[in-house]
Each structure stands twice: as C-alpha cells, then as structure tokens.
C-alpha cells in the first residue's frame, strides 16, 4: 500500500481506532525490548531467578494482550473494506 493510500485509510479511522493502533505499536516495541533483555546475559546476572520468572510471565501476558489488539485491529480493518 502506498503512503497516500495509508494516509487515506488513517483519515477514515475513528479516534479510538487510532489509539488502539498506537497502543499496539507501543506494546510491540516494549515486548521486543523485554524479549531482548530476557535473551541477554544481563537478565541472568542482575535479576534473581524469581525475578526472571516474573519477567517471563510478563512477556506471556504482553504477548496475549498484543494478540487481542491485533484481533481488534483486524476486525475494524475488515469493516473498512
């Protein structure tokens, strides 16, 4: 999709839909950072095992939330076509 088409689609979105897109993008970035941290040696050196388990729980729930946001976006995108 060209940038012009993307901008035209964006102008068709309601405010709440734009907020969902922004929230999804923000969450995606945070999840990426968390995964990078968990994959690094830093998390194993500076965080107790119990803390790492909590971070892994957080990663799981962030992914589930991201899945829900993506489903919501798919639903309202489908309605626009």
Protein Blocks (a to p, Z undefined) as FASTA:
>chain_A
ZZklmmmmmmmpcfklmmmmmmmmmmmmmmmmmmmmmmpmklmmmpcfklmmmmmmmmmm
mmmmmmmmmmmmmmmmmmmZZ
